[in-house]
Amino acid sequence: MMRESLLWASFMKAALLLVIMLGFHMVMMNMHALLGFFGLHLGDVLEYSSVMERAASPLWTLYYVIFLAVALYHGLYGFRSILLETFPGSNAITIINSFVLIVGSIAFIYGTYILIQSYMLGGV
């Protein structure tokens, strides 16, 4: 049961980190007037050149890899909890845990691959 408590605590920490990271993302992408007040002028953040500039940045790439990991953990742990309540039993636990681990690993590897490729290609 200790393991489950650790997973749940990590789930809560991931939720807090998601709120912080999503808040930062929302400010950077949507609060032009506020950022301008502090002397930061990003231009049109949805413009192609701006998106490519962020994709070519190692800090933004790292930010998005961490964001991906935290979001996947939080979302898949919640999904796992729902599945475990829906399908109780020791066999179901093994199957559900394996399913969530495989899906999460594939999603993280693929998402990270895309982010790193964008970075290596200079934001192409």
C-alpha positions in Angstrom: 0.0 0.0 0.0 3.0 2.3 0.5 3.6 2.2 -3.3 0.0 3.3 -4.0 0.4 6.2 -1.5 3.6 7.3 -3.3 1.9 7.2 -6.7 -1.0 9.2 -5.3 1.3 11.8 -3.8 3.1 12.1 -7.1 -0.3 12.5 -8.8 -1.0 15.5 -6.5 2.5 17.0 -7.1 2.0 16.6 -10.8 -1.3 18.5 -10.5 0.4 21.4 -8.8 3.2 21.4 -11.4 0.6 21.3 -14.2 -1.2 24.4 -12.7 2.1 26.2 -12.5 3.3 25.2 -16.0 -0.1 25.8 -17.6 -0.3 29.2 -15.9 3.2 30.1 -17.3 2.2 28.9 -20.7 -1.1 30.9 -20.7 0.7 34.0 -19.6 3.4 33.7 -22.3 0.9 32.9 -25.0 -2.0 35.1 -24.2 -1.1 38.0 -22.0 0.5 40.4 -24.5 -0.5 43.5 -22.6 0.8 42.2 -19.3 4.1 41.1 -20.8 4.5 44.4 -22.7 4.1 46.2 -19.4 7.2 44.3 -18.1 9.1 45.0 -21.4 8.6 41.5 -23.0 7.4 41.8 -26.5 6.8 38.3 -28.1 4.9 39.5 -31.2 2.2 37.2 -32.5 2.9 34.0 -30.7 0.8 32.0 -33.1 2.6 33.3 -36.2 4.6 30.6 -38.0 8.0 32.3 -37.4 7.3 32.7 -33.7 6.3 29.0 -33.3 9.4 27.9 -35.2 11.6 30.2 -33.0 10.2 28.5 -29.9 10.7 25.0 -31.4 14.3 25.8 -32.0 14.9 26.9 -28.4 16.5 24.4 -26.1 14.7 25.9 -23.1 11.3 25.7 -24.7 12.0 22.2 -25.9 12.9 21.1 -22.4 9.9 22.9 -21.0 7.6 21.0 -23.3 9.2 17.7 -22.6 8.7 18.2 -18.9 5.1 19.5 -19.5 4.4 16.3 -21.6 5.8 14.0 -18.9 3.8 15.7 -16.1 0.6 15.9 -18.1 0.9 12.2 -19.2 1.6 11.0 -15.6 -1.3 13.0 -14.2 -3.8 12.1 -16.8 -2.9 8.4 -17.0 -2.8 7.9 -13.3 -6.3 9.4 -13.1 -7.4 7.1 -16.0 -5.8 4.1 -14.2 -7.7 4.9 -11.0 -11.0 5.0 -12.8 -10.2 1.7 -14.6 -9.2 0.1 -11.3 -12.5 1.1 -9.7 -14.5 0.0 -12.7 -12.7 -3.4 -13.0 -11.6 -4.7 -9.6 -9.5 -7.8 -9.1 -5.9 -8.8 -9.0 -5.8 -9.9 -12.7 -7.3 -6.5 -13.7 -4.7 -4.6 -11.8 -1.9 -6.3 -13.7 -3.6 -5.7 -17.1 -4.5 -2.1 -16.4 -1.1 -1.2 -15.0 0.6 -2.8 -18.0 -1.8 -1.0 -20.4 -1.3 2.4 -18.8 2.5 1.9 -18.7 2.7 0.9 -22.4 0.4 3.7 -23.6 2.2 6.3 -21.5 5.6 5.1 -22.6 4.6 5.2 -26.3 3.0 8.6 -26.0 6.0 10.0 -24.1 8.5 8.6 -26.5 6.6 9.8 -29.6 5.9 13.3 -28.1 9.6 13.7 -27.1 10.7 12.5 -30.5 8.6 15.1 -32.2 9.9 17.9 -29.9 13.5 16.9 -30.3 13.2 16.6 -34.1 11.6 20.1 -34.2 14.5 21.4 -32.1 17.2 19.7 -34.2 15.7 20.9 -37.4 15.7 24.4 -36.2 12.0 24.6 -35.7 11.0 23.2 -39.1 
